[in-house]
């Protein structure tokens, strides 16, 4: 059974840091692309960061210099290290893993940033 389990969300003060994790099971993780997406209240879900199976990364402009996406293929885990958090970073963060014939989403983890 293919499954994603996210963790690491929570309440943090503006300027603080959080690390999100997304652990996959039942999938060839090392071959997959991984995305972190965010949905803020009242907004559409948006891509925040992406990492390819070769390790290339992409970030939305607002995340550049503050967020780092990474992966540990031995642990089947995708990470998002978020630093210098701002109120506009708040929302539910979803991981999305895609490989041949598989496109799965986690249930999301809530990030709240207090000012």
C-alpha positions in Angstrom: 0.0 0.0 0.0 1.4 3.4 -1.0 1.3 5.9 1.8 2.8 9.2 2.8 3.1 10.4 6.4 3.9 14.1 7.0 5.1 15.6 10.2 6.8 18.7 11.6 4.2 21.4 11.4 3.3 23.5 14.3 3.2 27.0 15.8 6.3 29.1 15.4 7.1 32.8 15.9 7.9 34.9 13.0 11.6 34.6 12.3 11.7 31.0 13.6 12.3 27.7 11.8 10.5 24.4 11.2 11.5 21.3 9.4 8.7 19.3 7.7 9.1 15.6 6.9 7.3 13.3 4.5 8.0 9.6 4.7 6.8 7.3 1.9 6.1 3.6 1.9 5.2 1.3 -0.8 6.8 3.3 -3.6 10.2 3.5 -5.3 11.1 6.7 -3.6 14.5 7.1 -5.1 13.0 7.4 -8.6 10.4 9.9 -7.6 10.0 13.6 -7.8 9.0 15.3 -4.6 7.0 18.5 -4.1 6.0 20.6 -1.1 2.8 22.5 -1.7 1.1 25.0 0.6 -2.5 26.0 0.9 -3.2 29.2 2.9 -6.7 30.0 4.2 -8.8 31.3 1.3 -6.1 30.6 -1.3 -5.5 27.9 -3.8 -2.8 25.3 -3.2 0.5 26.4 -4.6 3.8 24.7 -5.3 6.5 25.9 -2.8 9.5 23.6 -3.6 10.4 20.7 -5.8 13.2 18.2 -5.9 13.9 15.8 -8.8 15.1 12.3 -8.5 18.5 13.6 -9.5 18.5 16.2 -6.7 17.8 19.3 -8.7 15.6 21.8 -6.9 13.1 24.5 -7.6 11.6 27.1 -5.3 8.8 29.6 -5.6 10.3 33.1 -5.4 9.0 33.8 -1.9 10.8 30.7 -0.6 14.2 31.3 -2.2 17.0 31.8 0.4 14.8 30.7 3.3 13.5 27.2 2.5 15.5 24.1 1.6 14.0 21.0 0.1 16.0 17.8 0.5 15.6 14.1 0.4 17.0 11.0 2.0 16.5 8.1 -0.3 17.7 5.6 2.3 14.9 6.7 4.6 12.3 7.3 1.9 11.9 10.8 3.3 11.4 14.2 1.8 12.2 17.3 3.9 11.5 21.0 3.9 13.6 23.1 6.1 12.0 26.5 6.6 13.8 29.4 8.2 13.0 33.1 8.8 9.4 32.2 8.7 6.9 35.0 7.9 3.2 35.2 8.6 2.5 34.7 4.8 4.2 31.2 5.1 1.3 29.9 7.2 -1.0 27.3 5.8 -1.3 23.5 5.4 1.7 22.0 3.7 1.3 18.9 1.6 3.9 16.7 0.2 3.4 15.1 -3.3 5.4 12.2 -4.6 5.3 11.3 -8.2 7.0 8.4 -10.1 6.0 6.0 -12.8 2.3 5.3 -12.5 2.1 6.8 -9.0 1.0 10.3 -7.9 0.2 10.6 -4.2 -0.4 13.3 -1.7 0.0 13.4 2.0 -2.8 14.6 4.3 -1.0 17.8 5.1 0.6 19.4 8.1 -0.4 22.8 9.5 2.1 25.6 9.9 1.1 28.6 11.9 3.3 31.6 12.2 2.6 34.1 14.9 3.8 37.7 14.6 
